């Protein structure tokens, strides 16, 4: 007993020295554990989950201690990268699959220095923003990291966007300049006339469209960077670990993409959790085909290179047929994925390279339970590191022990240490339900996920805790929309994820639905209101309802658009051609429904619940329903035979 008491005194003293309030949460959690284990059932749950929970607890403590140390020493991502580069300057940092280029850590650092010199020469100050609009390549990393060395913030623009959404993202970033790839010349020229006259344009890559470039008055960045010094500029960065690093756009419930704020500590936190939770090693080689405008690609992927010294292979675009050949060629040991990618790979013919690779770990999100076992067995993957998260959220989850189908867990025995919860929602509107005291109602765990109570995932906000802070968006109004108050107790505040999950009795969580005005398709969040606006404009401002529908065996929700069309023949070929010009591929409706009128409320809001339930089944309505045949590039009428083929996976979506 005396030994236990002495141990407790030592830990309490350590907590006092570190002055970390989260130690209190740990002791509170341990106290709750002692009280909670009061039945055989709870003891069974504790024994079943104790190893998982303690493993995650060690990761959380390790990451928190690192964050505390970096904050105290006023580190930033550039300064942490400088330490990494110093350890092994000649080791390959980035490999560009498209050209075969290999950048060592020294070369990457030198290119970052050139970018920093360029930014200073432009007269930009800390807090200024530069928009990046280009496909994935190593230069993207050098640009944002070099800009960060002198406090300039990059805004990552989705290179699939066109016209109004593209203009919105660039305009709301309030960028002083735009750096774009030559492949984006046409897209940028379409919106350049609506941008501020003071915006400077810089191009990277082979220039082909001379006339449009002249109109943009774009300067050649590649030639400029080649002339600049490669040594570290004489500049003292004022920013610290909790200051802004860059912006990543994410689709929200209000329609247009929002610029999520990523601070230096958040970048470190996301990358560090991936490294420690999933057993990454310093000599790993990561295969990263995900777009670098996504946090998965530029933080979870590239972050392993910058912060932990791993080599990262960057691929410009995903190729299912070349995937395993690339992994063999570059000796990759880690791959990144999104759920749909795993399905695409399983659909490929069997090749010798799919088992000759050295890949031991797959890290990503959205791997369906129905695909999970097939994926790991066919491709001989030893471990899957599934996680849930969003660029801006404070309620990320990790599946640390490879539970099939789970996107993470919430500890049943230490619930206060990482306060992430599921609360009841009104299914049709996804509004938080409250009790008689005005507080939210927690969801109860179930013996099996299939009978679990669906709930909104929320995370308690604590600005002083690096894991619980919510940095929000560049637009304060958008930030306020994601915060709910008086959730667990009076006066508290939580981040509302907008995602509905279910939890089993062991605390494992399973993704169920993305609420609000978005759905997820091909790894992208699709804004229904954004697509509705585009389609309505193409059709002369007619009523349009856009929603996601489930297709058997397919990850995410396929886009479906109900169009108000009163008689006459609709030129679907012309419509598709216009849609292809106005929307990125993942946002184009897979199904169309032509109906006399679209259901609206008394306040003229589009109602989608009935349409969503009826889906694309031709026998559910007398309306004509069409399917986008991607190979024929045309919409064709959905018959009973075609519907059956889609349901059985015989038709490519």
LINUR-V126998 format. One record per residue. RES is the residue in one small letter. SS is DSSP state (hx for helix, st for strand, lp for the rest). Layout:
# LINUR-V126998
res = {RES/RES}
ss = {SS/SS}
This chain:
# LINUR-V126998
res = {x/x/x/x/x/x/x/x/x/x/x/x/x/x/x/x/x/x/x/x/x/x/x/x/x/x/x/x/x/x/x/x/x/x/x/x/x/x/x/x/x/x/x/x/x/x/x/x/x/x/x/x/x/x/x/x/x/x/x/x/x/x/x/x/x/x/x/x/x/x/x/x/x/x/x/x/x/x/x/x/x/x/x/x/x/x/x/x/x/x/x/x/x/x/x/x/x/x/x/x/x/x/x/x/x/x/x/x/x/x/x/x/x/x/x/x/x/x/x/x/x/x/x/x/x/x/x/x/x/x/x/x/x/x/x/x/x/x/x/x/x/x/x/x/x/x/x/x/x/x/x/x/x/x/x/x/x/x/x/x/x/x/x/x/x/x/x/x/x/x/x/x/x/x/x/x/x/x/x/x/x/x/x/x/x/x/x/x/x/x/x/x/x/x/x/x/x/x/x/x/x/x/x/x/x/x/x/x/x/x/x/x/x/x/x/x/x/x/x/x/x/x/x/x/x/x/x/x/x/x/x/x/x/x/x/x/x/x/x/x/x/x/x/x/x/x/x/x/x/x/x/x/x/x/x/x/x/x/x/x/x/x/x/x/x/x/x/x/x/x/x/x/x/x/x/x/x/x/x/x/x/x/x/x/x/x/x/x/x/x/x/x/x/x/x/x/x/x/x/x/x/x/x/x/x/x/x/x/x/x/x/x/x/x/x/x/x/x/x/x/x/x/x/x/x/x/x/x/x/x/x/x/x/x/x/x/x/x/x/x/x/x/x/x/x/x/x/x/x/x/x/x/x/x/x/x/x/x/x/x/x/x/x/x/x/x/x/x/x/x/x/x/x/x/x/x/x/x/x/x/x/x/x/x/x/x/x/x/x/x/x/x/x/x/x/x/x/x/x/x/x/x/x/x/x/x/x/x/x/x/x/x/x/x/x/x/x/x/x/x/x/x/x/x/x/x/x/x/x/x/x/x/x/x/x/x/x/x/x/x/x/x/x/x/x/x/x/x/x/x/x/x/x/x/x/x/x/x/x/x/x/x/x/x/x/x/x/x/x/x/x/x/x/x/x/x/x/x/x/x/x/x/x/x/x/x/x/x/x/x/x/x/x/x/x/x/x/x/x/x/x/x/x/x/x/x/x/x/x/x/x/x/x/x/x/x/x/x/x/x/x/x/x/x/x/x/x/x/x/x/x/x/x/x/x/x/x/x/x/x/x/x/x/x/x/x/x/x/x/x/x/x/x/x/x/x/x/x/x/x/x/x/x/x/x/x/x/x/x/x/x/x/x/x/x/x/x/x/x/x/x/x/x/x/x/x/x/x/x/x/x/x/x/x/x/x/x/x/x/x/x/x/x/x/x/x/x/x/x/x/x/x/x/x/x/x/x/x/x/x/x/x/x/x/x/x/x/x/x/x/x/x/x/x/x/x/x/x/x/x/x/x/x/x/x/x/x/x/x/x/x/x/x}
ss = {lp/hx/hx/hx/hx/hx/hx/hx/hx/hx/hx/hx/hx/hx/hx/hx/hx/hx/lp/lp/lp/hx/hx/hx/hx/hx/hx/hx/hx/hx/hx/hx/hx/hx/hx/hx/lp/lp/lp/hx/hx/hx/hx/hx/hx/hx/hx/hx/hx/hx/hx/hx/hx/hx/hx/hx/hx/hx/hx/hx/hx/hx/hx/hx/hx/hx/hx/hx/hx/hx/hx/hx/lp/lp/lp/lp/hx/hx/hx/hx/hx/hx/hx/hx/hx/hx/hx/lp/lp/lp/lp/st/st/st/st/st/lp/lp/lp/lp/st/st/st/st/hx/hx/hx/hx/hx/hx/hx/hx/hx/hx/hx/hx/hx/hx/hx/hx/hx/lp/lp/lp/lp/lp/lp/lp/st/st/st/st/st/lp/lp/lp/lp/hx/hx/hx/hx/hx/hx/hx/hx/hx/hx/hx/hx/lp/lp/lp/st/st/st/st/lp/lp/lp/lp/lp/lp/hx/hx/hx/hx/hx/hx/hx/hx/hx/hx/hx/lp/lp/lp/st/st/st/st/st/hx/hx/hx/hx/hx/hx/hx/hx/lp/lp/hx/hx/hx/lp/lp/lp/lp/lp/st/st/st/st/st/lp/lp/lp/lp/lp/hx/hx/hx/hx/hx/hx/hx/lp/lp/st/st/hx/hx/hx/hx/hx/hx/hx/lp/lp/lp/lp/lp/lp/lp/lp/lp/lp/lp/lp/lp/lp/lp/lp/st/st/st/st/st/st/st/st/lp/lp/lp/lp/lp/st/st/st/st/st/st/st/hx/hx/hx/hx/hx/hx/hx/hx/hx/hx/hx/hx/hx/hx/lp/lp/lp/lp/lp/lp/lp/st/st/st/st/lp/lp/lp/lp/lp/lp/hx/hx/hx/hx/hx/hx/hx/hx/hx/hx/hx/hx/hx/hx/lp/lp/st/st/st/st/lp/lp/lp/lp/lp/lp/lp/lp/hx/hx/hx/hx/hx/hx/hx/lp/lp/lp/lp/st/st/st/st/st/hx/hx/hx/hx/hx/hx/hx/hx/lp/lp/lp/lp/lp/lp/hx/hx/hx/hx/lp/lp/lp/lp/st/st/st/st/st/lp/lp/lp/hx/hx/hx/hx/hx/hx/hx/hx/hx/hx/hx/lp/lp/lp/st/st/st/st/st/st/lp/lp/lp/lp/lp/lp/lp/lp/st/st/st/lp/lp/lp/lp/lp/lp/lp/lp/st/st/lp/lp/lp/lp/lp/lp/lp/lp/lp/lp/st/st/st/st/lp/st/st/lp/lp/lp/lp/st/st/lp/st/lp/lp/lp/lp/lp/st/lp/st/lp/lp/lp/st/lp/lp/hx/hx/hx/lp/lp/lp/st/st/st/st/st/st/lp/lp/lp/lp/lp/lp/lp/lp/lp/lp/lp/lp/st/lp/lp/hx/hx/hx/hx/hx/hx/lp/st/st/st/lp/lp/lp/lp/lp/lp/lp/st/st/st/st/st/st/st/st/st/st/st/st/lp/lp/lp/st/st/st/st/st/st/st/lp/lp/lp/st/st/st/st/lp/lp/st/st/st/st/hx/hx/hx/hx/hx/hx/hx/hx/hx/hx/hx/lp/lp/lp/lp/lp/st/st/st/st/st/st/lp/lp/lp/lp/lp/lp/lp/lp/st/st/st/st/st/st/st/lp/lp/lp/lp/lp/lp/lp/hx/hx/hx/hx/hx/hx/hx/hx/hx/hx/hx/lp/lp/hx/hx/hx/lp/lp/lp/st/st/st/st/st/lp/lp/lp/lp/st/lp/lp/lp/lp/lp/st/lp/lp/hx/hx/hx/hx/hx/hx/lp/lp/lp/hx/hx/hx/lp/lp/lp/st/st/st/st/st/st/lp/lp/lp/lp/st/st/st/st/lp/lp/hx/hx/hx/hx/hx/hx/hx/hx/lp/lp/lp/lp/lp/lp}
